[in-house]
């Protein structure tokens, strides 16, 4: 309940005080509504049937894909690329050791 209140307050603040949303933001928001309205309940139903280990491993695979695709798409200095790869690998190893 706390997060919903913060979201509503943030939305109202942005809309009434800052002055609304531009067309680009409005388009992104409208596109995301269908994903959230359909995806959240479906995802919750699927996760309810899966074990904790499967859920954690699936999320780790998705995180890995996201990190490596970002490193391929966004040009970064080599030091930052290796730091990102090392941090991601360390995180994955740490989590996988603690998943039962």
C-alpha positions as CSV (number, residue, x, y, z in Angstrom):
1,X,0.0,0.0,0.0
2,X,2.9,2.3,0.8
3,X,4.3,2.1,-2.8
4,X,0.9,2.8,-4.4
5,X,0.6,6.0,-2.3
6,X,4.0,7.1,-3.3
7,X,3.2,6.5,-6.9
8,X,0.0,8.4,-6.8
9,X,1.6,11.3,-5.0
10,X,4.5,11.4,-7.5
11,X,2.1,11.2,-10.5
12,X,0.0,14.0,-9.1
13,X,3.0,16.1,-8.3
14,X,4.4,15.7,-11.8
15,X,1.0,16.3,-13.5
16,X,-0.2,19.3,-11.5
17,X,3.0,21.0,-10.3
18,X,5.6,20.3,-13.0
19,X,3.1,20.6,-15.8
20,X,2.1,17.2,-17.2
21,X,3.7,14.8,-19.6
22,X,5.0,15.4,-23.1
23,X,3.7,13.2,-26.0
24,X,6.7,10.9,-26.0
25,X,6.3,10.1,-22.3
26,X,2.5,9.7,-22.7
27,X,3.1,7.3,-25.6
28,X,5.5,5.2,-23.5
29,X,3.1,5.2,-20.6
30,X,0.2,4.1,-22.7
31,X,2.3,1.3,-24.3
32,X,3.3,0.0,-20.9
33,X,-0.2,-0.2,-19.5
34,X,-1.2,-3.2,-21.5
35,X,2.1,-5.0,-20.6
36,X,1.5,-4.4,-16.9
37,X,-2.2,-5.1,-16.9
38,X,-1.8,-8.4,-18.7
39,X,1.8,-9.3,-17.8
40,X,1.7,-8.8,-14.0
41,X,-1.2,-11.2,-13.3
42,X,0.0,-13.8,-15.8
43,X,3.6,-13.6,-14.4
44,X,2.2,-14.0,-10.8
45,X,0.2,-17.1,-11.8
46,X,3.2,-18.6,-13.5
47,X,5.6,-17.8,-10.6
48,X,3.1,-19.3,-8.2
49,X,3.5,-22.7,-9.9
50,X,7.4,-22.6,-10.1
51,X,9.9,-23.3,-7.4
52,X,12.0,-20.5,-5.9
53,X,15.1,-21.9,-7.5
54,X,13.7,-21.8,-11.0
55,X,12.4,-18.2,-10.5
56,X,15.8,-17.1,-9.3
57,X,17.7,-18.7,-12.1
58,X,15.3,-17.3,-14.7
59,X,15.7,-13.8,-13.3
60,X,19.5,-14.3,-13.3
61,X,19.4,-15.3,-17.0
62,X,17.3,-12.3,-17.8
63,X,19.7,-10.0,-15.9
64,X,22.7,-11.5,-17.7
65,X,21.0,-11.0,-21.1
66,X,20.2,-7.4,-20.2
67,X,23.7,-6.6,-19.1
68,X,25.5,-8.2,-22.1
69,X,23.1,-6.7,-24.6
70,X,23.6,-3.3,-23.1
71,X,27.3,-3.7,-23.3
72,X,27.0,-4.6,-27.0
73,X,24.7,-1.7,-27.8
74,X,26.1,1.2,-25.8
75,X,29.7,2.2,-26.6
76,X,31.6,2.2,-23.3
77,X,35.3,2.4,-22.4
78,X,37.0,-1.0,-22.0
79,X,37.6,-0.4,-18.2
80,X,33.8,0.1,-17.7
81,X,32.9,-2.9,-19.8
82,X,35.2,-5.2,-17.7
83,X,34.0,-3.6,-14.5
84,X,30.4,-4.3,-15.5
85,X,31.2,-7.9,-16.5
86,X,33.1,-8.5,-13.3
87,X,30.4,-7.1,-11.1
88,X,27.7,-9.1,-12.9
89,X,29.7,-12.3,-12.7
90,X,30.4,-11.7,-9.0
91,X,26.7,-11.0,-8.3
92,X,25.6,-14.2,-10.2
93,X,28.1,-16.4,-8.4
94,X,27.1,-14.9,-5.0
95,X,23.4,-15.5,-5.7
96,X,23.8,-18.9,-7.2
97,X,25.7,-20.0,-4.1
98,X,22.8,-19.0,-1.8
99,X,20.0,-20.5,-3.9
100,X,18.7,-23.7,-2.4
